[in-house]
Amino acid sequence: MLSCLLRGGCSPLLCLWALLLPLVSLHSVNQHGRRSHSAKERPKLLLVSFDGFRWDYIDRVPTLNFHNIIDNGVMVEHVENVYITKTYPNHYSLVTGLYAETHGIVANEMYDPVLNRSFSMETDSVYESRWWEAAVPLWVSIQKAGGRSGAAMWPGSDVKIHGMFPNRYLLYNASVSFETRVERLIEWFSAPKEAAVDFGVLYWEEPDESGHKLGPESTLMDAVIAGIDEKLGFLMNELKKAGLYEKVNLIVTSDHGMTQLSSDKIIELDEYVSRDLYTWVDKSPVVALLPKEGKLDEIYDKLVDVNPNMVVYKKEDIPEHFHYQHNVRIMPILIAAKEGGP
């Protein structure tokens, strides 16, 4: 097993895709339509994401299983998330190698003025293929190259994209335990040769959910972090029990980090501008506003210098290094809360 831990920079797109591209390139399809490979056995890879796992969590409490990966594998010291640092954009970047403005999943909540449709991770709109098809995720690329893939709750993996689902996948259900997700992936990797998956993705909602509720600096997060380490240990043990430990390469990463906030930095937009002037599209800490017709400049002028704890951009003024301008789903006004605690 080659194990790799990516923690938050080099770009995650470069780091991750340098490891993933051999998985695609070694696949081929012979004249009979069967999967084949040249001199090597098809490599197997499992990509795991713990949502919101901040870069310094592994050193905050004893994390023996994370450190086992570091000691026996590879650790990428710095990972820079794509903008905006939310769950859906970053998870789709991890499996497409593209910035959000290119792959089209620009936020957890979106509006597309061409489609005149809204997208929300809280509604069935996430299952509409048209939101996802500006890019090709890895499971589609691998299957087109003759490989097989399996997905356990990874954002977008239960959507038909370019006419394909992963060969094996679970419909998203937050109540399904981490252990059950692992067990399904183990089954798929362990299947008879022609049915076994070559590539798997595994998503777990923690420690993001607890971090939002408790705050990342809370001492209560220590137990959450320790619990994530135990889950990683469960995964490693299951791979060993199934005889997959030496056969499946493992990448462990996250989509974004988290910073502590303070109550004296809460921003109430209603104090500065009427909601009658805009439609609220995406939520904090990066807010996307769609101004009513003719109201863009009025809204911008009311907000631009009114609060020191936020930065207000017109779409065309968003810094180029954010790679977050060139998509119709990026709204005309973006408001970013400044990082910082008490």
NORBELRA-V287219 format. One record per pair of residues at least 12 apart in sequence whose ideal C-beta (glycine too) atoms are under 10 Angstrom apart, sorted by the first residue. I is the first residue (numbers start at 1). GAP is how many residues later the second one is. Records with the same first field share a line. If there is no record, write none. Layout:
I: GAP, GAP
This chain:
1: 43, 45, 68, 71, 72, 235, 238, 239, 243, 244, 245, 246, 247, 248, 249
2: 17, 41, 43, 70, 71, 72, 246, 247, 248, 249
3: 43, 65, 66, 67, 68, 69, 70, 71, 72, 233, 242, 245, 246, 247, 248, 249
4: 12, 15, 41, 43, 65, 66, 69, 70, 71, 72, 245, 246, 247, 248, 249
5: 43, 53, 61, 62, 64, 65, 68, 69, 70, 71, 72, 74, 227, 245, 246, 247, 248, 249
6: 13, 41, 43, 49, 68, 69, 70, 71, 72, 73, 88, 245, 246, 247, 248
7: 46, 47, 48, 49, 50, 51, 52, 59, 63, 68, 69, 70, 71, 72, 245, 246, 247, 250
8: 45, 46, 47, 48, 68, 69, 70, 71, 72, 73, 77, 245, 246, 247, 248, 249
9: 46, 67, 68, 69, 70, 71, 72
10: 66, 67, 68, 69, 70
11: 67, 68, 69, 70, 71, 82, 86, 88
12: 64, 66, 67, 68, 69, 70, 78, 81, 82, 85, 241, 242, 243
13: 66, 67, 69, 80, 81, 83, 84, 85, 86
14: 62, 66, 83
15: 59, 61, 63, 64, 65, 236, 238
16: 31, 60, 63, 77, 78, 79, 81, 122, 235, 237
17: 77, 78, 79, 80, 81, 121
18: 58
19: 26, 28, 55, 57, 230, 232
20: 23, 25, 27, 74, 75, 77, 118, 121, 122, 179, 229, 231
21: 76, 117, 120
22: 18, 21, 23, 227
23: 19, 20, 21, 22, 24, 115, 118, 119, 122, 124, 126, 175, 176, 226
24: 114, 117, 118, 120, 121, 123, 174, 175
25: 120
26: 12, 13, 14, 15, 16, 17, 119, 120, 121, 172
27: 15, 16, 114, 115, 116, 117, 118, 119, 120, 121, 171, 172
28: 14, 117, 118, 119
29: 115, 116, 117, 118
30: 116
33: 113
34: 112, 160
35: 110, 111, 112, 113, 158, 159, 163
36: 110
37: 109, 110
41: 157, 206
42: 100, 104, 105, 106, 151, 154, 156, 157
43: 104, 155, 156, 204, 205, 206
44: 103, 145, 152, 153, 154, 155, 156, 200, 203, 204, 205, 206
45: 93, 97, 104, 152, 153, 154, 155, 156, 203, 204, 205, 206
46: 104, 106, 136, 139, 140, 143, 151, 153, 154, 155, 156, 189, 193, 198, 202, 203, 204, 205, 206
47: 47, 48, 91, 104, 107, 152, 153, 154, 155, 156, 202, 203, 204, 205, 206
48: 104, 106, 133, 134, 137, 152, 153, 154, 155, 156, 183, 184, 187, 202, 203, 204, 205, 206
49: 38, 41, 42, 45, 46, 104, 105, 106, 152, 153, 154, 155, 156, 202, 203, 204, 205, 206
50: 16, 128, 152, 153, 154, 155, 156, 157, 158, 175, 178, 179, 181, 182, 202, 203, 204, 205
51: 36, 39, 40, 104, 152, 153, 154, 155, 156, 157, 158, 160, 203, 204, 205, 207
52: 33, 35, 153, 154, 155, 156, 157, 158, 159, 160, 164, 202, 203, 204, 205, 206
53: 13, 151, 153, 154, 155, 158, 172, 175, 199, 200, 201, 202, 203, 204, 205
54: 153, 154, 157, 162, 163, 167, 171, 200, 202, 203, 204, 205
55: 22, 23, 24, 199, 202
56: 160, 169, 201
57: 150, 154, 159, 164, 165, 167, 168, 169, 171, 172, 197, 200, 201
58: 12, 17, 167, 170, 171, 174, 194
59: 166
60: 156, 157, 159, 161, 162, 165, 166
61: 160, 161, 162, 163, 164, 165, 167, 168
62: 160, 163, 164, 167
63: 162, 163, 165, 166, 167, 169, 170
64: 162, 165, 166, 168, 169
65: 163, 164, 165, 166, 167, 168, 169, 170, 171, 172, 187
66: 159, 162, 163, 166, 167, 186
67: 162
68: 161, 164, 165, 168
69: 163, 167, 181, 182, 183
73: 176, 177, 178, 179
74: 177
75: 177
76: 175, 177
79: 174, 175, 176, 177, 178
81: 12, 13, 173, 174, 175, 176
82: 12, 16, 17, 18, 19, 20, 21, 24, 173, 174, 240, 241, 242
83: 16, 17, 18, 23, 203, 235, 236, 238, 239, 240, 241, 251, 253
84: 16, 22, 23, 24, 172, 198, 201, 202, 204, 238, 240, 246, 250, 252
85: 170, 171, 172, 173, 200, 201
86: 14, 19, 20, 21, 22, 23, 35, 169, 170, 196, 197, 199, 200
87: 18, 20, 21, 34, 68, 116, 118, 121, 168, 169
88: 12, 17, 18, 19, 20, 21, 22, 31, 32, 33, 38, 43, 67, 68, 167
89: 12, 14, 15, 16, 17, 18, 19, 21, 66, 166, 167, 235
90: 15, 65, 163, 164, 165, 166
91: 14, 46, 63, 64, 65, 66, 110, 112, 162, 163, 164, 165
92: 12, 13, 14, 39, 40, 42, 43, 45, 62, 63, 64, 163
93: 12, 42, 162, 230
94: 43, 44, 60, 61, 107, 157, 159, 160, 161
95: 40, 41, 42, 43, 44, 45, 46, 56, 59, 60, 61, 62, 104, 106
96: 36, 38, 39, 40, 41, 42, 44, 45, 60
97: 38, 39, 40, 41, 44
98: 36, 37, 38, 225
99: 223, 224, 225, 227, 228
100: 35, 222, 223, 224, 227, 229, 230
101: 33, 217, 221, 222, 223, 224, 225, 226, 228, 229
102: 32, 33, 221, 224, 225
103: 29, 30, 31, 32, 33, 34, 53, 224
104: 15, 26, 27, 28, 29, 30, 31, 223, 224, 225
105: 14, 16, 21, 26, 27, 29, 30, 50, 51, 222, 224
106: 13, 176, 182, 218, 221, 222, 223, 224, 225
107: 12, 13, 14, 174, 175, 176, 179, 180, 181, 217, 222, 223, 224, 227
108: 12, 13, 14, 18, 47, 174, 175
109: 12, 13, 14, 16, 171, 172, 173, 174, 179
110: 15, 21, 171, 172, 178, 217, 218, 219, 220, 221
111: 168, 170, 171, 177, 179, 217, 218, 220
112: 18, 19, 215, 216, 217
113: 177, 215, 216, 218, 219
114: 16, 214, 215
115: 13, 15, 16, 213, 214
117: 13, 14
118: 161, 163
119: 12, 13, 162, 163, 210
120: 161, 162
121: 34, 51
126: 29, 30, 32, 33, 46
127: 29, 31, 32, 33, 44, 45
128: 31, 32
129: 30, 31, 32, 33, 34
130: 31
131: 25, 28, 30, 198
132: 23, 24, 27, 28, 29, 30
133: 26, 27, 28, 29, 30
134: 193, 195
135: 21, 26, 27
136: 25, 26, 28
137: 12, 14, 17, 18, 19, 20, 22, 24, 25, 27, 29, 64
138: 13, 16, 19, 28, 61, 63
139: 12, 15, 17, 18, 22, 25, 26, 27, 28, 29, 30, 58, 59, 60, 61, 62
140: 20, 21, 22, 23, 24, 25, 26
141: 21, 23, 58
142: 24, 25, 55, 56, 57
143: 19, 21, 22, 23, 24, 54, 55, 56
144: 18, 20
145: 53
146: 52
147: 20, 50, 51, 52
148: 18, 19, 20, 40, 41, 43, 46, 47, 48, 49, 50, 51, 52
149: 15, 16, 17, 18, 19, 20, 39, 48, 49, 50, 51, 52
150: 16, 17, 18, 19, 20, 34, 35, 36, 37, 38, 39, 41, 46, 47, 48, 49, 50, 51, 52
151: 14, 15, 16, 17, 18, 19, 21, 30, 33, 34, 37, 46, 48, 49, 50, 51, 52
152: 14, 16, 17, 18, 20, 24, 26, 28, 29, 30, 31, 32, 33, 36, 48, 49, 50, 51, 52
153: 16, 17, 18, 19, 20, 21, 23, 25, 28, 31, 48, 49, 50, 51, 52
154: 12, 15, 16, 18, 27, 46, 47, 48, 49
155: 17, 46, 48, 100
156: 16, 45
157: 12, 13, 14, 15, 44, 46
158: 12, 13, 14, 15
159: 13
166: 22, 31, 33, 34, 35
167: 21, 24, 28, 29, 30, 31, 32
168: 16, 17, 19, 20, 21, 23, 27, 28, 29, 32
169: 15, 19, 31, 32
170: 14, 15, 32, 33
172: 31
174: 31, 35
177: 27, 54
178: 24, 25, 26, 27, 28, 49, 50, 52, 53, 54, 56, 57
179: 52, 55, 56, 59
181: 21, 22, 23, 50, 54
182: 18, 20, 22, 49, 52, 53, 54, 55, 56, 57
183: 51, 55, 59
184: 16, 18
185: 12, 15, 16, 17, 50, 53, 54, 57, 59, 63
186: 14, 49, 52, 53, 55, 56, 58, 62
187: 55
188: 12
189: 50, 53, 54, 55, 58, 59
190: 49, 52, 53, 54, 57, 58
196: 48, 51
197: 51
198: 50
199: 49, 50
200: 48, 50
201: 50
202: 33, 48, 50
203: 52
204: 24, 27, 28, 31, 50
206: 18, 19, 21, 22, 25
207: 14, 17, 18, 20, 21, 47, 51
208: 16, 46, 47, 48, 49, 50
209: 15
210: 13, 14, 15, 17, 18
211: 13, 14, 46, 47, 48, 49
212: 46
215: 43, 44, 45, 46, 47, 126
216: 41, 42, 43, 44, 45, 125
217: 41, 42, 43, 44, 124, 125
218: 42
221: 37
232: 18, 20
235: 15, 17
236: 14
259: 26, 78, 80, 81, 82
260: 79, 80, 81, 82
261: 23, 24, 48, 76, 78, 79, 80, 81
262: 47, 78, 79, 80
263: 79
264: 45, 77, 78
265: 42, 43, 44, 45, 72, 73, 74, 75, 76, 77
266: 18, 43, 71
267: 17, 18, 20, 36, 39, 40, 41, 42, 43, 68, 70, 71
268: 39
269: 15, 18, 20, 30, 33, 34, 37, 38, 41, 66
271: 35, 36
272: 27, 30, 31, 34, 35, 38
273: 16, 18, 22, 25, 26, 27, 28, 29, 30, 33, 60
274: 21, 24, 25, 28
275: 14
276: 16, 19
277: 12, 14, 15, 17, 18, 19, 21, 22, 25
278: 12, 13, 14, 17, 18, 20, 21, 53, 54, 55
279: 12, 13, 52
280: 51
281: 48, 49, 50, 52, 53
282: 47, 48, 49, 52, 53
284: 26, 51, 52, 53
285: 25, 50, 51, 52, 53, 54
286: 24, 25, 27, 38, 48, 49, 50, 51
287: 16, 23, 25, 44, 46, 47, 48, 49, 50
288: 27, 41, 42, 43, 44, 45, 46, 47
289: 14, 23, 42, 43, 44, 45, 46
290: 41, 42, 43
291: 40, 41, 42
295: 37, 38
296: 18, 19, 36, 37
297: 17
299: 13, 15, 33, 34, 36
300: 12, 13, 14, 17, 32, 33
303: 30, 32
304: 29, 31
307: 28, 30, 31
308: 30
309: 28, 29, 30, 31
310: 25, 26, 27, 28
311: 23, 24, 25, 26, 27
312: 21, 22, 23, 24
313: 12, 19, 20, 21, 22, 23
314: 18, 19, 20
315: 12, 15, 16, 17, 18, 19
316: 16
317: 17
318: 12, 16, 18
322: 12, 14
